[in-house]
Amino acid sequence: MKTVIVGAGAIAYAHAKACRALNVEIVGVFDIRAESAKKLADEYHAAVLVDMEQYEKAVQGADMVHLCTPPSLRLAYAEIAMKAGCHVVTEKPMAIAVEDARKMCDMAERYGVQIMVDYNHRFRPGFQKLLEIVRSGQIGDIVDAFVYRAGMLGGNAGTKNDTWRRKPGLVCGMSIESLSHDIDMIIQLAGPVRDVKADVRGTYAEIPEFDNNVHVSLNMESGAMALVNASWSSYMKGSTRGVIGTKGTVYLEGDDLFDFTRLRIRTDEMECEQEFKLNDIYNLATCPSYTNATRHFLDVIEGKAENAVSGAYALRTLEISHAILDSAKAQRVVAVS
Ligand SMILES: NC(=O)c1ccc[n+]([C@@H]2O[C@H](COP(=O)([O-])OP(=O)(O)OC[C@H]3O[C@@H](n4cnc5c(N)ncnc54)[C@H](O)[C@@H]3O)[C@@H](O)[C@H]2O)c1
């Protein structure tokens, strides 16, 4: 398999490493900053693509593309690639506008290719363990799924003052960008969402559309409820996510936004809580989830697996993010259509 990477920033390196581990050859790298494209391309002996003409040529010889640009800048790359018959791995969120995500899904159908949206946390060993327990029925029916996570936007998300997330024209706050992972994980644990009631706050007065603190209460179609409490502007760090069931409780804990360091479980049959050390720390350089996700996508392309994170699925999660923002604005419950 051969791929072309578009957008050679932080996350592209995690994808490139996964490609190498799975013998997916990177044949070209494109970035609006030529020096960024060159840096990644040199590391992987790939061609540096300097304009759309070269990109268009490169995708002719590829099987797939990886779209790792900021989320609102992917449509044109997707269309050129899909037209050439390439399958698409796109970073989450699939887009910022629901309309763009819908266009991407329509294109994939038109050109007969697959899209996988990289909700990589679901492919991590810690979350897989949590999911396995919940699906085994050990904790009974789900009553409440919860996420509490707090930390500071930084690290791979760019320094505090240099990130596309807050740039005019590209702004993408937490509800759409980062919460897409939590929405995905809650759906995996507790099924489809029926409605949401949310409050969001931003801490940058000059960018009111950039939210970095979110509280959401969700009702699930199953009758379960869920709660997400997330902050990108907190010096207090940590995360807890899990499920309260009719027969027990199971949850992951960590010392930063996305660390799954411990799994704790207690069911009616247990005399006390059990704790398992997981050491599933979220580090872009070492996290196995990108390889796991890519492996899944290769299986999808080869017809060995159903696409578990399809464009249609990601479009639905994006609609939930927008419902969260609408709910916060209107201060009412918003149904997820
Ligand atoms: N799955 C995850 O856990 C995870 C983690 C971090 C980021 N992400 C997602 O990955 C995407 C990229 O985030 P990042 O942290 O790598 O950002 P980044 O700023 O580090 O990288 C983005 C790259 O895209 C390039 N770029 C910008 N506009 C472009 C254009 N029009 N055409 C081509 N290249 C362009 C930039 O020059 C930069 O090199 C976002 O959607 C983000 O939400 C996902």
The ligand as an SDF file (V2000), in Angstrom:
LIG
                    3D

 44 48  0  0  0  0  0  0  0  0999 V2000
   -6.2230   11.9040   16.8860 N   0  0  0  0  0  0  0  0  0  0  0  0
   -5.6230   12.6510   17.8010 C   0  0  0  0  0  0  0  0  0  0  0  0
   -5.4570   12.2500   18.9490 O   0  0  0  0  0  0  0  0  0  0  0  0
   -5.1340   14.0130   17.4240 C   0  0  0  0  0  0  0  0  0  0  0  0
   -4.1370   14.6480   18.1620 C   0  0  0  0  0  0  0  0  0  0  0  0
   -3.6840   15.8980   17.7290 C   0  0  0  0  0  0  0  0  0  0  0  0
   -4.2660   16.4810   16.5980 C   0  0  0  0  0  0  0  0  0  0  0  0
   -5.2600   15.8350   15.9360 N   0  0  0  0  0  0  0  0  0  0  0  0
   -5.9100   16.4350   14.7580 C   0  0  0  0  0  0  0  0  0  0  0  0
   -4.9820   16.4690   13.6840 O   0  0  0  0  0  0  0  0  0  0  0  0
   -5.2260   17.6100   12.8560 C   0  0  0  0  0  0  0  0  0  0  0  0
   -3.9330   18.4030   12.7320 C   0  0  0  0  0  0  0  0  0  0  0  0
   -3.5190   18.7950   14.0440 O   0  0  0  0  0  0  0  0  0  0  0  0
   -1.9920   18.9670   14.4460 P   0  0  0  0  0  0  0  0  0  0  0  0
   -1.9550   19.0100   15.9220 O   0  0  0  0  0  0  0  0  0  0  0  0
   -1.1330   17.9870   13.7230 O   0  0  0  0  0  0  0  0  0  0  0  0
   -1.7340   20.4420   13.8680 O   0  0  0  0  0  0  0  0  0  0  0  0
   -0.3410   21.0570   13.4020 P   0  0  0  0  0  0  0  0  0  0  0  0
   -0.5460   22.5210   13.3920 O   0  0  0  0  0  0  0  0  0  0  0  0
    0.7860   20.4980   14.1930 O   0  0  0  0  0  0  0  0  0  0  0  0
   -0.1930   20.5340   11.9010 O   0  0  0  0  0  0  0  0  0  0  0  0
   -1.0190   20.9620   10.8460 C   0  0  0  0  0  0  0  0  0  0  0  0
   -0.1660   21.0100    9.5960 C   0  0  0  0  0  0  0  0  0  0  0  0
   -1.0150   21.3230    8.4850 O   0  0  0  0  0  0  0  0  0  0  0  0
   -0.3380   22.2730    7.6660 C   0  0  0  0  0  0  0  0  0  0  0  0
   -1.3300   23.0120    6.8850 N   0  0  0  0  0  0  0  0  0  0  0  0
   -2.0750   24.0630    7.2940 C   0  0  0  0  0  0  0  0  0  0  0  0
   -2.8900   24.4480    6.2910 N   0  0  0  0  0  0  0  0  0  0  0  0
   -2.6680   23.5890    5.2580 C   0  0  0  0  0  0  0  0  0  0  0  0
   -3.2090   23.4970    3.9490 C   0  0  0  0  0  0  0  0  0  0  0  0
   -4.1750   24.2920    3.5100 N   0  0  0  0  0  0  0  0  0  0  0  0
   -2.7210   22.5230    3.1450 N   0  0  0  0  0  0  0  0  0  0  0  0
   -1.7420   21.6840    3.5740 C   0  0  0  0  0  0  0  0  0  0  0  0
   -1.1940   21.7480    4.7880 N   0  0  0  0  0  0  0  0  0  0  0  0
   -1.6640   22.6900    5.6290 C   0  0  0  0  0  0  0  0  0  0  0  0
    0.4380   23.1340    8.6320 C   0  0  0  0  0  0  0  0  0  0  0  0
    1.4860   23.8260    7.9860 O   0  0  0  0  0  0  0  0  0  0  0  0
    0.9120   22.0900    9.6370 C   0  0  0  0  0  0  0  0  0  0  0  0
    2.1530   21.5490    9.2590 O   0  0  0  0  0  0  0  0  0  0  0  0
   -6.3770   18.3580   13.5320 C   0  0  0  0  0  0  0  0  0  0  0  0
   -7.5940   18.0230   12.9420 O   0  0  0  0  0  0  0  0  0  0  0  0
   -6.3520   17.8620   14.9590 C   0  0  0  0  0  0  0  0  0  0  0  0
   -7.6180   17.9020   15.5770 O   0  0  0  0  0  0  0  0  0  0  0  0
   -5.6830   14.6160   16.3180 C   0  0  0  0  0  0  0  0  0  0  0  0
  1  2  1  0
  2  3  2  0
  2  4  1  0
  4  5  1  0
  4 44  2  0
  5  6  2  0
  6  7  1  0
  7  8  2  0
  8  9  1  0
  8 44  1  0
  9 10  1  0
  9 42  1  0
 10 11  1  0
 11 12  1  0
 11 40  1  0
 12 13  1  0
 13 14  1  0
 14 15  2  0
 14 16  1  0
 14 17  1  0
 17 18  1  0
 18 19  2  0
 18 20  1  0
 18 21  1  0
 21 22  1  0
 22 23  1  0
 23 24  1  0
 23 38  1  0
 24 25  1  0
 25 26  1  0
 25 36  1  0
 26 27  1  0
 26 35  1  0
 27 28  2  0
 28 29  1  0
 29 30  1  0
 29 35  2  0
 30 31  1  0
 30 32  2  0
 32 33  1  0
 33 34  2  0
 34 35  1  0
 36 37  1  0
 36 38  1  0
 38 39  1  0
 40 41  1  0
 40 42  1  0
 42 43  1  0
M  CHG  2   8   1  16  -1
M  END
$$$$
